């Protein structure tokens, strides 16, 4: 039977190379070195690996394939482990302890900023690293270390987007946001230093959308001054905020600057929501029925991708609830929300849970109280998205009174 080949993490392979070199007591840089190591491995393990196999591990001979687990097991036995899996487990445990040592040094304030960044960049990238980093952030906030927060996004190793760590990054960004809300000195740093970040994802502007927080609109303003490409997002967020705070003159200033219909599903829902607000305030609701038909039939609220569909429906329901379109919310939930699939990703699960808040309130408003009571019992208040937690918690408390 052919041995299964699989992709292995480079950090684990590099650790294995270091251990082999330490055991062999000399660098592996030539084919003759590989031949000598072949004999040493056979002497220790009673298993023979070819010179070519060793050369591929050390990059002396190029290869497009990964080493088999069997091969890595033999290398691991040579350096004192029972298996490749055991070596990785030990590496991860040591790395976790290493992270804790860094954290203790931060708490004791005995490490320079340069050394801290170098040590963080040398850690293994895993979820435990983000937990440690969040604790470092809390400690640095307590110490009021302005230089740390001014330079925090220079840690590309932490913030470079990877699908496997997007939720960890999301929680770290929200931790920073919560601290900005609490600490004026930190909010000033955010406004000046975080509008444009050196990443594909503009985390602090687009992953935090909290215009009700004092620091956010100045932050968004600075972002717009430095980069006009997100003008639609900029104007839609302002329109939403000014409508919901009854600042209609400011609403119109931004509304008149929106000259395209966005294609992005969340921005498209914000755009439709802003049209609802404009119609409600300035057009005597003349376009309301037409807009509601567009919303129910829109490609985003009927998307085959369950995550996109649920997130789109939740976004527009934020607007529908404000103008009292409870029947439309019920239609979107009952006819659109459960189409095609009920299996969602992380954010869609949060939004589906939040959508039930609007659905339960709308059922109550439409005199379907017993159905609303059942929906209310299914809501998990601990599973509200951080961007909407304050709003949804308030509405959930209203449901507690009603039901």
N, C-alpha and C positions, 0 to 999 in steps of 0.2 A: 504494500500500500504506500502511495506517495505521501510524504510528510507534508502536513499543512503549513503553508507559508502565510504570514500575516504581517501587517505593518506594526512596527514597534516605535515607541517614542524615542526620539534622538537623545533626550536627557538621560534615559535609562541606559541606552547603548554607550553614551559617553562615560557614564559612571562605571559600566563594565570595563571599558577600555582602561580607565584609570586603575581599577583594581588589578587587572591583568598585568599592566606595566609595573605596578608596585610589587606584585608577586614574582614577576620575571626578573625584576631588578635592572631593567634597561628598556629604553624606548624601542618600539616596533616600527621601524622605518624602511626596512629593506626586505627583499625576498629571503635572504639568508636568515634575517631575524625571525621571519615567519617559520622557516624550517626548524630552527632551534626551538621555537616555542611549540611547534608541533610535537617534538620529542618530549618536551617538558610536560605537556598536557597528557600525553599517553602514559608517561611515567606515574603521574598522580592519579589519573582517572581510569586507566586501563581502557580508554576509548581513544580512537585516532580521528583527528580532524585534519583534513588536507591542508597543505600549504596555501592553496588557492582560497579556501574557506577563511583562513585566518587573514590572508591578504585583503579579502573583501571587507571584513569587519573593520580593518584599520585604514581602509581607503587606499591601499597600495595598488589594488586591482579594482577597477571600476565594475559595478554591477547594478542592474536595474531591479533586481529582486531582493527581498528581505531574507534574513537568516531564518531558518526553521526554529521552532521552539526546542526541538531535539538538540540542535547545534548550540543554542544559547544555554540549555541545561548543562551541557558538558563544560562550556566556558565558566558557568557559574559554579560548578563543582570544583573546578580548578582553583577558583579564588576563595573557596571555603564555604559555599552555600550548598544546600541540597537540591536546588532547582532554580531556574530563571525566575519563577514566580516568587520564591523565597527571597531572592536578591532584590526584586522590585519592592516587595513588602518592607524589607529592611531599609531600603533607600527612602521610601516614603516616611517611615517612622523617624528616621534620622532627620529628614527634611523638616518634619513638623516640629521636632525639638529645636532645630536650628531657628525656625521662625519664632518660637517662643523666646529664645535667647535675644533675638532682635527686639521683640516686644518689651522684654524686661529692661533692655538698655534704653529704649525710648521712654519708658515710664520713669526710670531713674535719671533721665536726661544726661546720659553719659556717652552718647554717640552723635557724631557730627552729621549734618544733613547729607554731605557727600557720601560718607560711609553708609548711612542708612539707605540711600538710593542704590548704591552699589550692591549692598547685601540683599536688598529686595529683588534686584534684577538677577541675582544669582540663585534665587530660590526656585524650587520646582513649581510650575504653574498648576495649581489645583484649587479646589474649593476652599480647602483649609487656609490657603494663602490669603484669600479674600476676607475670610473671617478674622485672621490676624491683622490684615491691613485696616479693616474697619475699627479694630481696637486701637491701632496706632493713630488713626484719625481722631478718635475720641480723646486719646491722651494728648495729642498735639493741640486740639481745641482747648483743652483744659489749661495747657501751658501757654496758650495764645501765641503759638509759633507762626508768625505771619509769613516768614520765608518758606516754610513747609507748604502752606496753602497756596502761596503764589506760584510755586514750582510743581505742585502736585501732579499736574497733567504732563509733566516731562517724563513721568514713569510710563513709558510706552508699553513696557512689559505687562503692566497691570491693565491699562486701558485700551490697548490694541484690540479691536473687536474680533472675537471668536464666538461662533455659535454656541459652543459648549459652555461659555462663561458669561453669556449675555445677561442672565438673570442675576448673577453675582455682581456684575458691573452696574446693573440697574439699581440694586439695593445700595451699593456704595454711593452712587450718584444721589439717591434719595436721602441717604445719611448726610451727605454734604448739604443738600437742600434744607434739611431739618435744622442743621447747625446754623446755616445762614439766616434762617427765620429767627433763631434765638439770639444770635450774636451779631450786633451791628458791625463790628470791625471785620467780621468774616464776610458779611453780605457786601461790604464795600470792595473787598478783594474779588468776590465773585463777579460783581458788576464790571470791574476794570479788567480782570484777567480771564474770565471764562466765556465771553461771548463767542469767540472763534477758537476752536480747539484743533490741534493737529491730527485729527482722526477723520475717517470717512463719516462716522456718526458724530453729529454735533450734540453730544450727550446733554450738556447742561441747559441747552435751550429747547431741544426737541424731545428729550426724554423726561424733562420736567416741564409741565405746562400748568403753571400755578399763578395766573395773573392776580389772584387775590393776595398773594404774598408780596410784601413791600419791595423785596429786591428784584422780583421777576420782570416787571415791565421796564425798569431802567436797564436791566440786563438785555432784554429783547431789543430795546432801543439801540444799545451799543452794537449788538449783533447786526442790526439792519444798516447802521451807518457804515460798518466795515464790509458788509457783503449783502448786496441787494437781491441776490438770486432767490432768497426765500421771502420775497415781498408779499406774496399771497398769504403765506402762513402768518407773517407779521400783522397784516391788516385784519385777517379773520380773527385772530386771537384778541386783538384790540376791539373789534366790533362786538364780539361776544361779551367781553368784559364790560364795555361801556353800556351795552344794552341791559345787561343784568344788574348794573348799578345805576340805571336810569340817567346816564350821562349822554343824552341823545345827540347833542351838538358834536361831541367828540366821536360818537358812533358814525355820524354822517361824514365827518372828515375822512375817516378810514374807509367807509363804505364806497365813497366816490373814487377811491384809488384802486378798487378791485375791478379789473377789466378782462379777466379770463376766468373760465370755469375750470377748476383744477381737476386733474385726472386721478391723483392719489385718493384712495378710498376714504381715508379719514378727513382729508382736506375737502373732498367733495361733500361729505356730510356736514362739515362746518359751514361750507358755502351755502348749502340748502338751509341750514339752521339760521344763518344770518339773513337769508331771503325771507324766512318766516318772521323773524324779528322786525325787519323793515316793513313787511306787509302789515303786521300787527299794529305797528306804531304810526306809520305814515300813509298807509293805503287803505285804511278802514277795513282790513281783512278781505279785500276784493279778490285776491289771488290765492287765498288760503286753500280752497278745495282743489284747485289745480295743482298747487304745490304738494298737497298731501297725496294726490294720485301719483305724481312724479316720484315722491319718496317711496311709496309702497312698491312701485314698479321699477325702481332704479336698479341698474345692474349690480351696484354694490350691496344693496339690501337683499339681493337675490343671488349673490355670488355662489358658485359651486364650492369654493373653498370655505369650509365651515368657520375657520378662524376669522377670515376677512369679513364674512357675512355678519357674524355675531358682533364683532368690533364696530362695524359700520352701523348696525341697528342700535347698539348702545349709544354711540356718539350722537346720532340724530335724536334719540329719545331724550337726551339732556335738554335739547331745545324744545321738543314737542311738549315735555312736561311743563316747562315754564309758561308756554302759551295756552296750556290747558287742553291740548289735543289728546285726550285720554283714549278715545276710540281708536285713533291711529296707532297709539302705542300697543293696544290690545291686538289689533290686526297684525302689526309687525311681529309681535311675539308669537301669536298663534299660527299665523300663516307663513311667515318668513323664517323665523328663528330656528325652527326644527327641520327645515328642508335638508334633504340629501344626507345629513350626518349629524349625530349628536356627540361626536368625538372631537374635542377641541384641544388646541395647544394651551400653554400656561396662561397667556394674557386673555385668550378667548374664554377660558374657564372663569377667570376673574370677572370679565365683562358680562358673561352669561349670568353669574351670580348677582351682579349689580343690576342687570336688566330685570331680574325678578323683583327688585325693589320698586322700579317704575311700574312693572306689570301689576304687582299686588296693590299699589296705590291707585292705579287706574281702574282696577276691578272694583275697589271700594267706591271710587267716584262714580262709577257706572252702575252702582247698586247690585254688584255681584259679590257680596261680602263673604259668603261662605267659600267661594272659590278663592277669593283673595286670602282668606285665612289659611287655606291649604298651601298656597304659594309662599306666604309669609313663613310658615314653619320650615320651608326648605332653604331659606336664605341663611348663609353663613357670614355673619358680620366680621369675623376675623379674616375673611377672604376678599376684602375690598382692595382694589388697586390703589397704590399709594397716591397717585395723582388725584383720585376722586374720593379718597377716604373721608375727608372732612364733610363733603357734601352728602355722600351716601350714608354716613353715620347719622347725620341729622335726619335724613328721610327715614332711615330705619327706626330711629327713636319715635318718629311720628307713627309708624306702623305698630310699634309696641303699644302705644296709647290706643290706637284704633282696634287692635286685635287682642 
